[in-house]
Amino acid sequence: MKNLKYIFILSTALLAFSCNNDDTPENGGGTVTDPVETKPANTQYKPAFAGQTRINGMTTNTEFKADIITSSLSSPWGVKVLPDGRLIVTQKAGTMRIVTAAGVVSEPITGLPAVNPAGQGGLLGLCLDPDFSSNRMIYWVFSEAVTGGNISAVAKGRLANDEKTIENATVIYRSSPANASDLHYGGRILFDQTGNLVASTGERSVLQTRPLAQSLTASLGKVIRITKEGQPASGNPVFAGGNALPEIYTYGHRNPQGLAIHPVTKEIWQSEHGPRGGDEINRLKAGANYGWPTITYGIEYSGQVIGDAIQQKDGMEQPVYYWDPVISPSGMTFYTGNRVPEWENNLFIGSLSATHIARLVIRDNKVVGEERLLASEGQRFRDITQGSDGALYAVTDQGRLYKIDKK
């Protein structure tokens, strides 16, 4: 009996330790509700595991508010916080602006390489150098017109002291091959834990280039990992065959428009546009194949199946979560603040076609709850970031910048 009592006490202690070290807040993320998605799916495809789609809803109990800081931006695409708390925003046509907490918008910052803003192209995602306070360096992705068509490119430059221009703007990486399509550029970029750049590229949408998402000799439909100078980063995965591009980190992507680093595990997570159905959230593993277009939970816009209409295959990763019908997930961020306790370590994703911000509650790398925020605003949420004040800031295609915080 004494041994049983000891085992019970030890088990209880271990359970408490495990719970306290979970990546979900103690309150579990809020009040559990029915799934937020009520529309019929486009397919009858079965998820690979329970909770991979249409998870239970989750309602935030803490009162919060969303204020429009400004409505005068022009097709903003990326937003990041500066060390002093102001926000720097990319605009699709090719300029950046700085916005204060009071909503004062700077004149356009010039000096960037010319973008091709047609279709889904333009000036896309951006990130700040980890040493920005001393070197003022910014990195960004843009669509560039080159011989043979358009590409996704990565550039860097120094924000001038007067904040009116980008100095010494330099293109450090260009995807290949070029194609006339003006769709599916990917376009997010961040610094990983080793100080290298991670950027996403799309497979350009057209049937001619779609299969290149599976090719290791093309940089379309990939997440790449490069140095600040644009060279392949040390420690990148080595692929069999010997001809793989050394900058490739993961492959088999369609149109990845979101990247974020989990605050606890430090792993890179990614959002990806599916076709008609099959939008994905992925947890990136170096060298992994995420399946497009061989496996997918979506179908063609015409209603036709894609490839062999399979959703699982050995050697190909499953999404952590997927949506059908789609929400068109774009920029995203993990919440590391404490002003809204339910949100701790939650993933927030801007939704374009479904016009809301998706909140995903994650436990042990699985989604356990979903909430739709600001759905009544009717905005296409393009990107979201956390400010130095602990609030969330989101930009919309219609030109708004929102501040989302505890009341």
N, C-alpha and C positions, 0 to 999 in steps of 0.2 A: 504493500500500500504506500509506503514511504517513497518507493521508486516511482510509482505512478504519479504521486503528488509532485515529485521533483520534475518529472517529464512534462506534466501539465504547466507548471510554472515556467519552465524553460521555453516551452512552445509558445506560451502567451507572450513572453518577453521578445522572442524572435519575431512573432507576428507584429508586435508593436513597433519593433525596429524597422521591419520591412515596410510597414505603412508610413512611418515617419520619413522614410527615405524614398518614397514614391515620387513620381513627377507630377502627381495630381494634388491640388490643395486639399486640406483636411475636410473642407465642406463638400468635396466631390464635384465641384464645378457648378452647383446650383440645383434647381428643382428639375427632376426628370419628367419629361412629357412624351407625348406621342411623337413619332418621327416628323421632322419639319417638311419633308417632301411628300406631297399627297398626289401629285400628277402621275399618270401611268408612265411606265418606262417604255423606251423605244424597242426594247428587245425582251426576250424571255431568258436571257443568259443568266446562269446561276453564279453567284459569287463563290470565290475559292474558299472562303471561311466566314463564319458568323461575324457580323459587324463590319464587313467590308464595304457595305453601302446601306443607306437608309437606316442608320443607327437611331436610337432614341433621341428625341429632342432634349435640350437642356436650357433652362431659363435662368438668367442672371437674377439673383435676389437683391443684390446691392443696387440702389438707385444710381443711374448714370445719365449723362446728358451728352448731346452731340450739338456743338455749335459750329456754324459756318464762319470760318475765319475770313475767307474771301471768296468771291465768285468771279474774279477777274483774270484768272489764269486762262491760258489758251491751250487746250488739249494736253494737260499735264500727263506725264507718263511715269516718272520716277520721283520719289521724295525721300530726302535724308535729312537728319538733324545736324546742324553745325555745332561746334563746341560751346558757343554762347547761347544755344537754345533756339536760334532762328532756323528756318528750314530752307534748304536749297532744292529746287524743283527743275526737272527737265521738261521742256515743251516739245511736242511732236515735230513742229516745223523746224526746230534746230537751235533754239536758244535755251538758256537757263535763267531762272529768276530766284531771288532770295525773298522770303516772306517772314515778317516779324510776327510775334505772338499777337500783336494788335491788328494784324491783317494788312500791314503796309507792304506793298509789292514793289520790288526794285525795278528799274529799267532792265530790258533784256541784256543778259551777259553775252557778249559776242566773242569772236575769235575761235570758234569751233570749226572743225572741218565740215564741209557741205554735206548735208544729209539728203537722201531721196525720200521725201515724206509721202510718196504715193502709197495708196493701199494701207497696209499695216505697218509701213516703214516710218522712219523718222529718227529723232533723238529719243533713245529708249531709257534703259535703266542706268543708274549711277551708284557709285560708292566713294567714300572718302578714304584716303590713305590713313592707316592706323596712326601715323605721325603727322596728321594734317595740321595740328596746332603749330608745328614748327616748319613743315615744308609746304603746306597749303595745296597739296596735290589731290586731284580728282580724277577718277577713272569712269568711263562710260561706254555703253554699247550704242551703235547707231547703224542704220542701213545706208550702205554706200553704193553708188552707181560706178561700176568699173567695166572694163572691156569684157564683154560676154554676158553682162546682166547686172544683177544686184547681189550683194553679200551682206552678212552681218560682220561688223568690224568693232574692234575694241581700241579706244584711244585714251590718252592721258594728257593732262596739262595742269598748270599752276594757276590757281585763282589769284588774280592780281590783288595787291594790297588795297587798291581802290574799289575792288569787286566789280569792275565794269567789263573786264575781259578775262579770257583764259589765255595765259601766256604759254608759248612754246608747245602748242597742241601738237601731239604726235600720234599717229596710228601705229599701234604696237602689234596688232594681230588682225588677220583677215581670214574669214572662213572660205572654204572651197568645196565644190566648184561654184562659180557664179551661175545665176539663172535669171531669166527675164521676169519670173514671178515677183510680185510685190507683197507676198503673204508669208506668214510663219517664219519670222526672224528670231523667235525666242526673245532674248534681250535683257535678261537680268544678270547682275554681276555683284559679287561680294568678295571680301577677304576671308580666307579660312584661318584656322588656328595657327597655321605655320607661316602666315604672312604672304601667302600666294593668292593670286586672283582665281576665282571660279566664275565662269560665265556660261550662259546657255545659248544654244543656237537651235533654230527650227529647221525642219526638213523641207521648207519652202512650199509645201502643200501640193504641188502638181504631181501627177502620176510619174512623170519622168524622174523626179528627184526623190520621191517618197521612199523607194527602196534603199537610198543611200543612208537612211537612218541606221541600217544594219551593216553598212560598210565601214570598215576601220581605216580605209584609205581616203575617206571624205570626212569633212568636219561638220556636215549637216546632220541635224537631229542628235546633237551631242551636248554633254556638259564637259567643258574643257577646263584644264587647270594649268595656269601659266604664271610666270614670274612678272614682276613689275615692268620688265623690259619686253615682255611678250614671248619669252622662250618657254619651252615645256618645263614644267616644274619638277624638281627632284622628288623622287618617290612616287611618280605616276605609275599606274599599273602597266605591266608588260603583257602584251597579248601574243598568242601563238601566231606563227606565220612570218613574223619579222618585218612586214611592210606597214604595220599599223602606225598611224600618226601618233607621235609621242606626247602630244598635248591632251589626248582623249582621257577623260576620267570615267565617264559612263556613256552608254549609247543606247539606241533604240527608243529615242524620244520623238514626239510629234511637234508640239509647239510649246516648249517649256517657258512660261512667263513668270515664274516665281521661284525664288531661292531664299532660304533662311536657315540659320544655325540654331539647333536646339540648345537652350540655355543650360541644360543639365548634362546631356550626353555629348554635346559639341558636334554631333553629326549634322550633315547637310540634308535638309528636306527640300522638296521641289514640288511645284504645282505645274500641271500640264493640261493643255487643251486637248480633249478627245475630239472625234468627229461628231456624229449624231449620237450622243451618249458616250460614256467612257472618259469623262474628265477624271484626272487622277491626282492624288497626293502620293508622292514617293519618298522613301528614305534611301538616300543614295549610298551605295557601297562601291568602293573603287573597283573598276573593271567590270561592273555588272551590266547586263543587257536587260533593258526595260521593255523590250518586246515589239515596239511599233515597227512596221505594220503587221508583223506576224501574228501577234496576239493583241486583242483589244476587246473591251466591253462595249464598243460602239459599232455603228454601221455607217455606210456612206450617206451623205445628205439626200441622195436619191432614194434611199431605202434598201439598196443592194447590200449584201454582206461584203465584208472586207476579207480578202484572201480566202482562207479555208474556214472562216467563221469560228475560230478557236480562241479560247480565252486563257488557256494554260498550256505551257510547254516547258519541258525540262531545260534548264539552263537559262530561263528567262524569269525575271523578277515579277512578282505580283505587286500591284499598288497597295499601299497601306489602306487607302480609301478611294472610292470612285463614286461619281454621280451619273445617274441616268434618270431623267433628262439632265442636260448639262447646266452648269452655272457659269461656265467660262472663267475659270480661276486665273487671276493674274498675280500682282505683287502680294507678298505676304510677310508676316513677321510673328515671332513668338513674343508673348507678353511677359516681361520680367519685372514689372512693377508690383506694388502691393496696395495701390489705392482701391482696386476692385479685387478683393481676395479670391473670388471665384475664378478669376481669369489667370491666375498664376500658372505660367508655363503653357498656357493655351496657345493654339495657332490661329491667327487671324488672317483671312484671305479675302482680297478684293474680288467680288463677282461682277462680271461685265453684263452678260446677257440676262442674268437673274436679278440684277440690280440690288445687291445687298452686300454686307460684309459677313462672311461665314466665320463662325467661331467653332473650332474643333477642340473638344476636351480629349486629351491623350493620356493614356495610362499604359505603361510597358510597351510603348511603340504601337499601340492600337487605339483607334478612335472609339471613345465610349460615350460621346455626346456631341450634338450639333445644335447650334443656335444661329438664327438669321437676324442680324442687327441692321438697323436703318433701312429696312426694306420699304418703308413708306416714303422715303425720299425720292425714289424713282431715278437713282443715279447709277451710272456705270462706274463702279469703283475700280480704279486702275492700279493703285498702289497704296500701301499702308506701312507706317513705321512708328516706332516709339520715340517720343521726345525725351529730352533730358529732364523734363518735369514729371515723367512717369505717365503722361497721357499718350493716347494713340492719335496719330494724325493720318488722314486719308485723303487722297486726291481722286477726282472723278473726271471722266472724259469731257463732261460738260463744263469744266473749269472751276469746280469748287475745291476748297481745302477745308476739311472738317477737323475739329478737335473733339475727341471722345474721351470723357473722363468722369470720375465720380461726381455726383451732385454736391 
